Structures are given as C-alpha cells and as structure tokens.
C-alpha cells in the first residue's frame, strides 16, 4: 500500500509539473503570438520576359512600389538589394517562372511569408504581364492577376492596378493592432530635420543657362555631412540648377518624354528617366552650350572628367550642401499621388526649389547605405568610391513620406520609375585642395 501510495504521489507530481510547463507555453504563446503574426514579410521576385532588362527592372520596381503603397507597414517588403544579396550568398537566382514550386522555395530561402512573381509575354500585339501571389508555408496560390497594354510604358500603370488587386487580401486580413507593430524592411523615411549652417560654404551668386534656366552658385568650403555630421571639404565651387530638370527642358533637347505625369505639364519634373539617361542629357546640354562634356561611357563603364567645364550630376556631398536647411516639399502627405510644377513649393535658404520631394534626384556617387559615408571616403571631395551596381539618389518623392537631407536610397543605372528625376550642376573656380 505504501509503494502504491508513493507511486500515485509521484504520478500526481509529474502531472502537476507537466501542467505548469503547459501553462508557461500557453502564456508565452498568448503574449508573443500577436507579435509573431505581425512580423510577416513579402518578397517581389524579378519579373521575367523577352524584353530589355531595364524595362523588366522597371516593371518589377513598379510592383514592389505598388505593394508598399497598398500595404504600407502592414507587411515587411524586402528591397531588391536585400533579396539579391541573400540569394547571391546562397547561389540562387532571384527570378522564377513555374507553377509555384520555384517561387515558394525561393521565398523559403529568403525567410519571407509571401512572394510575388511575374512573367511577361507578347500576345496579339500587346504586352501581357501575369502576376502571382503565393503563401510560403504551405505553397498556396493566393491570387493571380493579369495586366496588359500596347507597350511596356503603358503597362506600368496597368501593373500598378493589378498589383493592388493582388495584395488587397493581405491588408484586409489584418487588424489594427497587427499593423501598428509592423515595420517595412525598406529604409523608413524620417521627417525632415533642421540642418546646421555650414561653416565655410555659401551662395556666391547666380548664373543663367539657355537650356537649364537659373543656376545658383556656391563657394567651396567645409560643412557637416551625413547623419554623423562628419566634416567634409569641397575644394571648389559649383553652380546647380534652381530646380529639377523639367519635361519642357527634356523635350527641348530632342528627348522623348516618357513621364508618367506628362499631363502635369512642361514645368513639371521629367521622370521615368534613368541614371544613364541623365548622363547622356548632361553631355547634350554641354555640347549645345559649347562646353566640354563631362561623361564618357555609361553604367559601370561611366567615367567622369572632373576637370571638364560641362554639366554633370551632383556628388552626394554637393547635393547635401546645396540642400542644407531644406524642409517640406511635395511628398506623400500633400502631393495627391502626382508630381507638381517645379518651384511651386517652398525654397530653401539658398533659393533652391524641390530639394526635398517631387522626385528623387540621381547623384554621381556609388550607393551610400542609409546616407552614411563609408570610412574609406576622403574628407576632401568625396565622390562615392569605385563604380558599383547601385547609384545614390536623394531628396525623396511625391509617393513617399518626407526624408531628411542626409537620407540616401539607390537605383541601378538602367532603372527608371515615375519617382525619379535629376538636376544638373557644373564646377566653378579652381581647387583649393586635393580631391578625386
């Protein structure tokens, strides 16, 4: 009887221990379940089709942008860079065209919960894009949408609408609490912050270009750059366009206007142009005004003759010094989903328009992650280091919240979207120190 009683007591104690452990598990599940469910991620694989890579990249960017615009912070969206780096490390391609197996497997390797993939074919004289949304854990096809148009340019708008339909269920299936704790993988823009005054850079006057309009000229000098406020010296002055290159200026040089917001008018910034297009345009304007063109080649082969007196893109340092003190602009909060005529918003203290908002502006520099200069960059005339796959852009745009002047994002040289444009500058004076 004693042995039996002891056995029953031991069994009872084991039961209590297991019950206590179960309670702990349940408590942890209840307290962390909301957070776990909220951390859902989505990747957009590269669209595949028999057209130039530049146009495929633009379509993929349109899909990625449409997902972000529709879902906001409801789902984390991987950037192209994050995705390609992870897949490259694993030796996996970032594109798939199959019945779902490849897409789902790629998504699992990325550690995301959803994946959007797409393909492009020509049917009956039209470009037809098919987009699919899969859930990763069970491989379920959640939806498929088709977009078609006469050409790739018109297809961008159709793809935007199709993507919206495709991902709408992901937004409607979430409650307010889930949305509140989710953050996108892409760099989240912050409101513009007041910038300190430069210690040695100031406006020296203005100039006039027959093709680009008014230029605001700056002296060389030293200023505090980037989030870390690193002291940077610019050894010579520069004259920069008062505003972004407009559609009218673009067309006046014989260029075809592919802007999404062409109805906005000749005074609105040109967009749907690439970094390579900007370099070509700069050389055209230089030649038209009897100046020495700055650029040779394009993309990874592009070279800049810093001693030439023609027009070029600003360096990241020149742009930030020019944008000093800027706040406000045409952004997601007030733009109404479109660009606006240049100089219809506030100017900064230097008299420049649209340094923040309207469209992102291409810079010469290789990518600066998060706006922080790599430690290898010189303190005099930093110019982005060696040529790499990405080029920096700055200033934010009509379709995103406001960003600080220190914020940088990136694009590849052939890419173009309706959120990207540029302004030009030219060097003045002689150097006051060494630079690259």
N, C-alpha and C positions, 0 to 999 in steps of 0.2 A: 504494500500500500504506500509505503514511504517512497519507493522508487517510482511508482505510478504518479504520486503527487508531484515529485520532483520533475518527472517528465512533462506533466501538464504545465507546471510552472515555467519550465524552460520554453515550451512551445508558446505559451502566452507572452513571455517576454520577447521572443523573436517576432511575434506578431506586432507587438507594440513598436518595436524598432523599425520594422518594415513600414508600418503605418506612419510613423514620424518622418521617415525618409520620403514617403509618397507625398506627405503634406508639404515638405520642403520643395519637392519638384513642382507640385501644383502652384505653390506661391511664386516660385521663380518663373514659371510659365505665364502666370497671370500678370506679373509685374513687368516682364520683358516681352511678352507676346506682342503688345502694341508696337513697340519699337522695332522688333524684328520684322513684323509685317510691313512696317513703314519703309524699311531700307530695301526697296525694290529698285532694280537697275535695268536699263534698257540700252542695247547697242544697235546702231544702224550700220549694217554691212554695206560695202561698196556695191552700188548698182552695176550690173553687167550688161553689155550690149556692144553692137558693132558700130560705134561712133567714136570720135576722138576722146581720149582720156580726160581732157579738160572739160568737155561737156558732161561726161559721166560724173566727174567730181562735183560739178555744179548741181547736178540733179540730186546727188547724194547729200550735199550740203543743204539743199532745199528741203529734203525730207527731214534731216536732223534738226534744222531750224524750225520746221513746222511742228515737230514733236515737242520741242521746248516751248514754243508759243502756245500750243494747245494744252499741255500738261503743267506748264510752269514748274513748280517744285514738287509736284505730285509723284514724279518718278525721276530717279537719277539717270541722266543721259550721258553716256561716255563720249568724250571728244574723239575725233579721228586720231589725234596723236596718242592718247592713252591706249586706244584699241590697237593701233598698228605696232606700238612698242611692245605690248604684251604678246601679240600674236607673232611678231618677229622673233622675240626671245624663245617662243615655243616652236618656231619653224612652220607656222601655219599661215595660209593666205587669208586676207581679210574680205574675200568675196566668195559667194556661194550661189549656185543656181541648181537646185534639185527639188525634190518633192518634200523637203523639210529636214531630212536626216543631217545633211551637212550644216545647215543653218543652226539647228539645235545643238549639234556637237560643238560648233564654234562658240556658240553662246555659253555653253557649259564651261568651256576652256577660259572664257572671259570672266566667268563668275557672275553673269547677269541673269535676271529673271525673265526678260523678254528680249526678242530680237526681231528687227525689221529687215527684210531683204527685198531685193527687187531685180527685175530684168527688163530690158528694153529691146523691142523688135520693130521692124518696119512692116506694116500691114496696109495694103491698099493705098499706098502713098502717104500714110500717116505714121507718126512715131507713137508707139503704144507702150506704156510702162505698166508693169504689173507689180504691185507691192503686196507683201505678205507679212503677217504678224504671228509669231509663234511664242508659246509659253515654253520655257526651258525645262522645267522639272519633269513634265510628262510628255513633251513634244507636241502638244495640242496646237492645231492651227486655229487661232482665234479670229482671224479675218483675212480677207483678200480684197483689194481694191484695184481698179484699173483706171488709168488716165491716158488720154490721147489728144494729140494736136498735130497740126500740119508740120511743125518744126520743133526743134528742141527748145528754142527760146520761148515759144508759146506754151510748151509742155511744162515749164517751170510752175506756172500758175495752176495748171491742172493737177500737177503732182502735189502742190501745197494743199489743195482742196481734198484730194484723195487721201493724203496722209491724215488730215483732220478727221475724216470719217473712220479711218482705220484704227486710230488710237483713242477715239472718244470713249469706248467702253472702259479703258484703263482709268480714265478720270471719273466716270460715273460710278465705278465700283468702290471708290474710296470715300471715307468720311472726312469731315473737317479736322478731326484730331490727327489722322494719319498725315494729311497734307501739311499740318503745322510743323511736324518734326522732320520732314524730308528735305534733303538738300541736293541740288543737281551736282553732277560730277564736274561739269564745266565750271570754269572760274566764275564766281558770282560777282558781278559788278557791284561796287560800293558807291554811295552818293559822293559827288564831288567834294573835295576838302579844300579849304583855303590854302594857297601855296605861299611860302615865304618869298620876299623880294630878293632878286639876285643881287649879289654883292658887286658884280662887275659887268653886267650885261644890260644894255638899254637900247631904246629906239634911237637911231641916228638920223632918221629922215624917211623919205619915201621915194619911189621911182614909178615909172609907168611903162607897161609893156603893151604894144599894139595888139597882142594876141591874148594876153592874160589879165589885162587891166592893172589896177593899182597893186604895187608891191610895198610892203612895209620892211624897212631895212634895220638890221640890228648890228651893234658892235660886237666884237669878240669879247671874251671875258670869262669869269668863273661864276658858277652857280651851283646850288644844291640839287642833285638829281636823284630820282627814284624814291621808293618807299623808305630806304635807309638814309636819304638825304646825303649822298656821297658827293664830295666836292669834285666837280668836273670843270675842266678848262676847254673853251672853244677858241682856237688860235686865230681865227679870222671871222670877219663879219659875213652876213648873208642877208639877202632880200627875198622875202617869202610872199606868195600871193595873199592878198587880203582875204580871199575866200577859196573854197574848194573849186576845182575845175568844173565848169558848168556844161550842161548839154549843148548850149549855144556855142561855147568855145570849142568843144569837142567837134561839132559838126563843121565849124568854120575852117578847121584844118583838114577837111575832107574825110573825116572818120565817120563810119556808120554808127548811128545812135541805137544801141540795143537796150537802153534803160527801161526798166520795168515801169518807172513812173514818167514816161515820156509826156503824158498828158499834163504833168506838173508844169512844163514849160521850159523855155531856153535858159531861164535864170536858175533852174534847179540843178543840183549837183548831178553830174553824169555818174551812173553806176552800172553794174554788170560789166565792169572792165577788170582786167587782171593786172597783176604787178608787171608782167611783161608788156601789156598794152601801155601802161603808164610810162615805162622806159622809152618805148617807141614814140609816144606822143611828145615826151620831153625833147627828144632829138629832132622831131619835126619842127617844133616851135623854135628850137635853137637855130636850125638851118634857115627858117623863114625870117629870122631877125638878124642873120649874118653872124651868129655866134658859133663857137666851136662846140659840136655835140659832145656830150659827156660820156655816153654809154657805147660800149661795144659788146655784141652778143646779148643773150637773154637767158633767163632761168639760171641754172647752176653755172653757166658759162659767162654770165654777165660780168663785165668789168667796168669800173668807174674811173675816169680820168679826173682826179680831184683838182688838177691844175687848169682844166678847161673852163671857159667862161660861160658855157651854156647852162641850160636849165636841167634840174635833176630833182629827185625826191629828197626830202629832208632826212638827216640822220635822226635817230631816236633822241639824241641829246639836243639837237637843234629844234626839233619839234617841241620837246618839253619846255625848253627855254622860251620858245615863242608862245606856248600855251599858258605860261605862268599866270596865275591869278584868275584863270577862267572858271566860271561856274555856270550851270544851266545849259540849255541848248534843246534842240528838237530830239527828244528821246521817247521811249515807250509811254511815258506818263502823259505826254502832251502832243505828240506828233500825229495822232489819229491814223496810225498804220500807213504813213506815207512820208516821203521827203517833202521839204519846203524850199521855196526860193532862198538863195543864199543871202546872208546879211539881213534876214527878217527877224532874227532873234538878237539876243544881247551880244555886244562885243566885249572882248576882254580889255584890260588896261592898256594894251599895246595897239588897240584898234583893229584887231583881227576878228573875223566872224567865224562862227561854227567850228571852233577848235574842239568843242565837245558837242556830240550829237550830229544829226542829219545823216552823214555816212562815215564809216570807219575810213581812216586815211592810211594808205600804204607808206611805209618807211623803207629806207635802203637796208637797214640792219637785218642781220640774221636774227632769229627768234630770241627775244628776251623773256624768259619764263616769269610770269607774274610781274613784269616790269622791273625785275632786279637785274642789274648789270652783272654778268659773270665776273669773277675775280680776276680773270685774265685780261679784262678790258683795260686799256690805258686810261689814265685820268685826264690826258690831253687828247682831244678829238676822238673819242670812242666811236667806232663805226661798225660795231657788230661782229667783229672777228671774221673767220673764214666763211665762205659760202656754204650754206646747208640747205636742207629741203624746205624749210619754212622761212618766211619773211615776216617781220613785225608789222602790226597795224595798231593804230592808236585813235583815241577820241570817242569811241562808241558810235551808236547809230540810232535811227528812228525806231528800231524794233526791239531795243533792249533798254533796261534801266540805265540811268546815268552812271558813268565811270569816272574815277579820278584821273588826272592828267598823267599819273605815274603808271596807270594800268596798260598792259600790253597783251594783245592776243596774237594769233598768227594765221597766215594763209600760205598755201603753196603758190609759186609764181604763175602757174597756168589757171588757177581757180578764179572764178568771178561769181558774185552774187549781187542781189539788189541792195545789199547793205554796205557795199564797199566802193569807195572812190579815192581821190587823191588831190593834193595840191602840190605845186612846184616851187622851187627856190633856185637861187644861183649865188655862188660865192662872191664876196667883195673884199677888196683890200688884200694885203699881204699877210702871211702868217706871222704870229708873234711867238710861236713856239713850235716844237716838233709835233707831228701827228701822222696818222697813217692814211 
